[in-house]
Amino acid sequence: MSTHAQRERLLLADLLETVGPNAPTLCEGWRARDLAAHVVVRERRSDAAAGIVFKPLAARLERVQAEFAAKPYEELIQLIRTGPPRLSPYALKPVDEAANTVEFFVHTEDVRRAQPDWTARELDPVFADALWSRLERTARLLGRRAPVGLVLRRPDGRTVVAHRGTPVVTVTGEPGELTLFAFGRQERAEVALDGAEDALAKLRQGTLGI
């Protein structure tokens, strides 16, 4: 049975193939080729991928990622489609599902929403709930640098506190949109913000995400 991560993996690979290597993305300074290289390095070069969170290794990550970005674009897409090598932890379905569902969803939207004719995806309820479940667990991490109190709210009223503090801004939207907002894609997330004007201004200037 296909998992959420596997489905999002194939959607990302197909989209990258469609837009081409030089298409823009929402990741600052990255074209589609760079984003594809990032995905491949993250799964296949754990020695370098550690630089994503461990800053002393950031230079090594940048060097290895540049080496992959120089490969033929079609090869990068095929590496994404086929997934990690057999001995990689990501080759285990539970690990893949836990680590890649949100990763691939966000990066797919990084490509989609950087194009001039993008429209929001309508997510099936099961996938939307899966994204919400993950957001509930990671909201505090994603919102830790918010300059104001931050509450994420689904249209049905379910909420999660991403950052405690005052004044408070409540962000309302579907789980996929809230996920993108929390991962720092605020400008392209289709959400409604409620709060005092000065709090909204601070949030717009602040930083969210890992």
N, C-alpha and C positions, 0 to 999 in steps of 0.2 A: 504494500500500500504506500502510495506517495505521501511524503510528509510535507508540512508547510515549508520547511527549509529547501527541500528538493524542488518544489514547485517554484519558489522564489528564485532559486538558482537558475533554473531554465528560463524563467522570464527575464532575468537580468542578462543572461547570455544572448538570448534572442534580441533583446533591445539594443545591447551593445553592437551586435552584428548589424542591425538595421540602421542605426544612426551613424556608424562609421567611427574611425579612430580619432578624428579631430573634432567631434561634437563636444559642445560645452557641457559641463556638469555644475552642480551646486557646490562642489568641493573647490574651494578657492585655489586657483592655480592649476587645477587638473582638467585635462581633456578626458574623453572616454578611454583613450589608451592608458592614461595614468591610473584611472580608477580600476581598469581591468588588471593592470599590473599589481596594484595594491591588493586586490582580492586574491590573486594567485599567490603572492608572497605570503600573505597572512596564513594561507592554508598549507603551503608547501615549504616555507623556509622559516621555521619557528625560531631559528637562531637569529634571524634578522627581524622577524615580526615582533619580538619582544620590545623593540624600539618604539612601538606604538604607545606603550604605557611607561616604559622605562627609559627616560630621557637620555641617560648616558649612551644608550645604544641607538639613538635617533640618527646619527650620522651614518652608521652602518646600514640601517634600514633604508635610508634615502639612496645610498649607493646601490644596494641590491635591487631596490625597486626600479631604479633607473636602468639597470641591466635588463630586467624583465621587460620594461617598457620599450626597450630597443628591439625586442623580438618581434617576429611577424605578428600582426594583430590577430590574424586568424588562429594562430597557435595559442595566443592568450585566451581567446574565446573558447577554444576546444578544451583547454585546461580547466576553465571554469565549469564547462558542461560536464566533463568527466569526473570532476571532484578531486579530492585529495588522494595521495597515494595510500595504499592499503594499510601501511603501518602508522599512518597519521591518526592521532586521536579523533580528528574530524571525520574519519572514515566510519566511526561508530555512529549509528543512527541517533541514539539519545544525545550524544555530544553535538552532532551536527544540528539537530533540532534546537537544542538549547542555545548554541553559540551563533548559529547562522540565520535563524528565522528573521530576527529583527535586522541583523546586519545586511542581508540581501534585500529585504524590503526597503530599508532606508536608501541603500545604494541604487536600487532600481528607480526609486523616486528622485534621487539625485540626478539621474540621467533624464528621466521623463520630464521633470519640472523645469529643467534648464532649456527645454525646447520651446519655441515660440507658440506652438499650437497645443500645449498640454492641457489635459483635463484630468480631474481627480478620478481615481479608480473607485469603483463601487465594490467594496470588499464583502465577501460572504460572511454571515454572522459568526460562523465557527472560527474563521481566521481573525475576525475583529476581536472576538473574545480572547483568542490566544495572544494577540498583541497587547490587549488590556492587562491580561494576567502578568505578562512580562513587565509591563510598565508599572504595575503595582509594586513589583519587587525591586525595580531599579530607579523609581522616581526620585528618591532621596539622593542617590548618586548623581543622577543627571541634573538635578536642580540645586546642587550644593553651592554653586557660585551665583545663584540668583540674587539680585540686589534687593529684592522685596519678598514678602511671603508669597508663596505660589501654590495654588490649588488647581489640579487638573480634574475636569468634570465631564462625564459623558452626558449626552442629551437625556438619558433616562434617570439622571440624578446621582449615579454612582461617582464617588470622588476619591482622589488620593492626594495627600499633601506631599508636594515635591520639595518645599522649603518652608520652614517655620519662620515667622517674623511678621512685622508690621511696617507699612501698610500691606494689605493683601490684594493680590490680583487673582481672579478666577478665570481660567482659560477653559472654554467649553467647546467640545468638538467630538467627532467620532474617534475611536481608538487609533486608527491609522494616522489621522491628522494630529492628534495629541502626541503620538510617538514622534512624528517628524518635528513638532514644535519643541519637545523635550530634548531632542538630539541636535538642536541648534539650527533647525531649518525654519525659523519663525516666519520669515518673510513669505514663504511659499506654503505654509500650512493654513488650511481653511478652517479657522477657528474664530470664536468670538471672545473678546477680552472684556472683563468687567472689573473696574476699580477706579480709584481716584486718578485724575489726569497726571499728577506728578509721579504716581506709582507706575502707571503705564509707560511714561517716558523713561523711567529708570529701567524697567524691564526690557524695553526695546533696545536700550544701550548696553544691557548686560550680556553675560555669556552663559549659555546652557550647554549641556552635553558632557561627554567624557573628556 
